[in-house]
Amino acid sequence: MELPLVVGVDGSEGSLRAVDWAVTEAFRRGTSLRVVHASLWERYEGHNPVFASAHQPGGVLAERIVDAAVERARLRDPAVKVTGEAPAQEPVPALVREGHGASALVVGCRGRGELAGMLLGSVSMAVASHADCPVIVVRGEERNLQGSFRRVVLGISGDRDETAAVVFALAEAGLRDSTLEAVHAWRRPANATADVPLSYAEVENEYLRGAEKAVEDALREPLREYPGITVRRETVEGQTRKSLLHAASSADLLVLGARRAAGRFGMQLGLVNRALLHHAPCPVAVVPQPAPE
């Protein structure tokens, strides 16, 4: 059996949506689900659970949060084995530690004020930055959480080894009986024709061919292990962030690679990945990539 799926909960509506999504994901993978609430979480997000009083002792409250999430998961799908734990720890290191023995970490999306439900909470962002397993942030519209589009979108940068993210995306598409859409955005530099006697169309075609090659290079080896997956290649001239947001609007999952920084704790998420984690209209999976040698 595959390693368990771990979902972090804090008692908020966002984390309960993450539990629902994680139960379905665990069933697809044929694995168990582990619910974790680090009891010091509330000092980061400044909230109270939707069902609890602020006057409850910390230990009692933590147990209630876990018990409620476990019960919710079991009721949603009794076929999935669910366990829970409430370690008295800081949330980020607790969840990162849980990720060492997990197939993936699932966290919710939460914000404050007018941005509630849009911007990512500090814990979820930190976990996505530091975990050494894939982290899936459950966010977006309800229609994107139900798996109704049967589309998994993969963002391809073309400038690094992206095998881990490609394999993860192919596996998810296979589990969902979905199409994988591999998207690579490219832009022609404004001064591309300054020093070469080429027309605008010739230069554009040159960059387009380079974009198409980047997609093929990223997919070639992983596709040998997943020959039955339908894959669409999409090369788009424009900003990467806008292109992926548009593609994700009718997707069930957006998969992104993140390069781990050599000699440092955590990954280099980059501006594009951070923007997508804050604003994507569907769940986002951040997959660690190996550091360049």
C-alpha positions in Angstrom: 0.0 0.0 0.0 1.1 3.5 -0.7 2.3 5.8 2.1 -0.5 7.5 3.9 -1.9 10.8 2.9 -1.6 13.5 5.7 -4.1 16.4 6.0 -3.4 19.3 8.4 -6.5 20.7 10.1 -7.1 23.8 12.3 -10.8 23.7 12.7 -11.5 26.4 10.1 -13.9 26.0 7.1 -10.9 25.9 4.8 -9.3 23.0 6.6 -12.6 21.1 6.7 -12.8 21.4 2.9 -9.3 20.1 2.8 -10.4 17.0 4.8 -13.3 16.3 2.4 -10.9 16.6 -0.6 -8.3 14.5 1.1 -10.7 11.6 1.8 -11.6 11.4 -1.9 -7.9 11.5 -2.8 -7.0 8.8 -0.3 -9.7 6.6 -1.7 -8.4 7.1 -5.3 -4.9 6.2 -4.1 -6.0 3.2 -2.1 -4.2 4.5 1.0 -5.0 5.6 4.5 -5.6 9.2 5.7 -3.9 10.7 8.8 -5.4 13.9 10.3 -3.0 16.2 12.1 -3.6 19.3 14.2 -0.5 20.9 15.8 -2.0 22.5 18.9 0.0 25.8 18.6 -1.6 26.5 15.2 -3.9 29.2 16.4 -1.1 31.6 17.3 -0.3 31.8 13.6 -3.7 32.2 12.0 -5.4 34.0 14.9 -8.8 32.1 14.7 -11.1 29.9 16.6 -12.5 26.7 15.1 -16.0 27.0 13.6 -17.5 24.8 16.4 -15.5 25.7 19.5 -15.4 28.3 22.3 -12.3 30.4 22.7 -12.3 29.6 26.4 -11.6 25.9 26.1 -8.2 24.7 27.3 -5.6 24.2 24.5 -5.3 20.5 24.9 -9.1 19.9 25.0 -9.6 22.2 22.0 -6.9 20.4 20.0 -8.4 17.0 20.6 -11.9 18.3 19.6 -10.5 19.6 16.4 -8.9 16.3 15.5 -11.9 14.2 16.6 -14.3 16.3 14.6 -12.1 16.1 11.5 -11.6 12.3 11.9 -15.4 11.8 12.3 -16.1 14.0 9.3 -13.7 11.9 7.2 -15.1 8.6 8.3 -18.6 9.7 7.6 -17.6 10.9 4.1 -16.1 7.6 3.1 -16.1 4.6 5.6 -13.9 2.7 3.2 -10.9 5.0 4.0 -8.9 4.2 7.1 -8.6 7.4 9.1 -6.4 8.2 12.1 -5.7 11.4 14.0 -3.1 13.1 16.2 -2.7 16.4 18.0 1.0 16.9 18.8 1.8 19.9 21.1 4.1 21.5 18.6 4.4 24.4 16.2 2.3 23.7 13.1 5.0 24.1 10.3 7.7 21.8 11.7 5.0 19.3 12.9 3.5 19.0 9.4 6.9 19.0 7.6 7.9 16.1 9.9 4.7 14.2 9.1 5.5 14.6 5.5 8.7 12.5 5.8 6.5 9.4 5.9 3.6 10.6 3.7 2.8 10.3 0.0 1.6 13.9 0.2 0.5 16.6 2.6 -2.9 18.3 2.2 -3.6 21.7 3.7 -6.4 24.2 3.3 -6.6 27.7 2.1 -7.5 30.5 4.4 -7.3 34.3 4.5 -8.6 37.2 6.5 -11.1 40.0 6.0 -12.1 40.7 2.4 -9.5 38.2 1.2 -10.8 35.2 3.1 -10.7 32.2 1.0 -8.3 33.8 -1.5 -4.9 34.4 0.0 -3.0 31.5 1.5 -2.5 31.3 5.3 1.0 31.6 6.6 1.1 27.9 7.8 0.0 26.5 4.4 2.6 28.7 2.5 5.4 27.7 4.9 4.5 24.0 4.6 4.4 24.2 0.8 7.9 25.9 0.9 9.6 23.4 3.3 8.1 19.9 2.9 10.1 17.2 1.2 7.0 15.5 -0.2 4.3 16.9 -2.5 2.0 19.5 -0.8 -1.5 20.0 -2.1 -3.3 23.2 -1.2 -7.1 22.8 -1.4 -8.5 26.0 -2.7 -10.7 27.3 -5.5 -14.3 27.1 -6.5 -16.6 24.2 -5.4 -16.9 23.0 -9.0 -13.1 22.6 -9.2 -13.1 20.5 -6.0 -15.5 17.9 -7.3 -13.4 16.3 -10.1 -16.0 17.2 -12.7 -13.6 18.7 -15.3 -11.4 15.6 -15.6 -8.4 17.8 -16.4 -5.1 18.0 -14.6 -2.9 20.9 -15.6 0.9 20.8 -15.3 3.0 23.9 -15.5 6.3 23.3 -17.3 9.0 25.9 -16.9 11.5 24.3 -19.3 14.6 25.5 -17.4 15.2 22.6 -15.0 14.7 18.9 -14.3 10.9 18.6 -13.9 10.6 14.8 -13.8 9.1 14.6 -10.3 6.3 17.1 -11.1 5.6 15.4 -14.4 5.4 11.9 -12.9 3.1 13.2 -10.1 0.8 14.9 -12.6 0.7 11.8 -14.8 -0.1 9.6 -11.8 -2.9 12.0 -10.7 -4.4 12.1 -14.2 -4.3 8.3 -14.3 -6.1 8.0 -10.9 -8.7 10.4 -12.0 -9.1 9.0 -15.5 -8.4 12.5 -16.7 -6.5 14.3 -19.4 -3.2 15.9 -18.6 -2.7 19.3 -20.1 1.0 20.3 -20.1 1.3 24.1 -20.3 4.4 26.1 -21.1 4.3 29.9 -21.5 6.9 31.6 -23.5 7.7 35.2 -24.5 9.7 36.6 -27.3 12.3 39.2 -26.0 11.6 42.7 -27.2 15.2 42.9 -28.7 15.2 39.5 -30.2 15.7 40.8 -33.8 18.2 43.5 -32.9 21.3 41.6 -33.9 20.0 39.0 -36.3 18.6 39.5 -39.9 15.4 37.6 -39.2 11.8 38.7 -39.6 9.4 39.0 -36.7 7.6 35.8 -37.9 10.9 33.9 -38.1 11.9 34.9 -34.6 8.5 34.0 -33.2 8.7 30.6 -34.9 12.1 30.0 -33.4 10.9 30.7 -29.8 7.7 28.7 -30.4 9.8 25.7 -31.5 11.9 26.1 -28.4 8.8 26.1 -26.2 7.4 23.0 -27.9 10.8 21.3 -27.5 10.8 22.2 -23.7 7.4 20.4 -23.3 8.4 17.3 -25.2 11.7 17.1 -23.3 9.9 17.2 -20.0 7.3 14.6 -21.0 9.4 12.1 -23.0 10.8 9.8 -20.2 7.9 9.9 -17.8 5.4 9.1 -20.5 7.1 5.8 -21.0 5.8 4.8 -17.6 2.3 6.1 -18.2 1.6 5.2 -21.9 -2.2 5.2 -21.4 -2.6 8.8 -20.3 -4.0 11.3 -22.7 -1.7 14.3 -22.8 -2.4 17.7 -24.5 0.6 20.0 -25.1 -0.1 23.7 -24.8 2.4 26.4 -25.6 1.2 29.9 -25.0 2.9 33.2 -25.7 2.4 35.3 -22.6 2.9 35.5 -18.9 3.3 32.2 -17.1 1.0 33.2 -14.2 -1.8 34.4 -16.4 -1.5 31.4 -18.7 -1.7 28.9 -15.8 -4.5 30.7 -14.0 -6.5 30.6 -17.3 -5.8 26.9 -17.8 -6.6 26.1 -14.2 -10.1 27.7 -14.3 -11.5 24.4 -15.7 -9.1 22.0 -14.0 -9.4 19.7 -11.0 -5.8 20.1 -10.1 -2.8 22.3 -11.0 0.6 20.7 -10.6 3.8 22.8 -10.1 7.4 21.9 -9.6 9.5 23.7 -7.0 13.3 23.5 -6.9 14.9 22.8 -3.6 17.7 25.2 -2.8 21.1 23.5 -2.3 22.4 24.0 1.2 19.2 25.6 2.4 16.1 24.4 4.2 13.1 24.5 2.0 12.4 25.1 -1.7 12.6 28.1 -4.0 8.9 28.6 -4.7 9.4 31.6 -6.9 7.0 34.5 -7.6 4.9 32.5 -10.1 4.3 29.6 -7.8 3.5 31.9 -4.9 1.0 33.8 -7.0 -0.7 30.6 -8.1 -0.9 29.3 -4.5 -2.6 32.5 -3.5 -5.0 32.9 -6.5 -5.5 29.6 -8.4 -9.1 28.6 -9.0 -8.5 24.9 -8.2 -6.3 22.8 -5.8 -2.6 23.3 -6.3 0.1 20.6 -5.9 3.6 21.7 -5.3 6.1 19.0 -6.0 9.7 19.2 -4.8 12.3 19.0 -7.6 15.9 17.8 -7.0 18.6 20.4 -6.6 20.9 20.8 -9.6 24.2 19.0 -9.1 
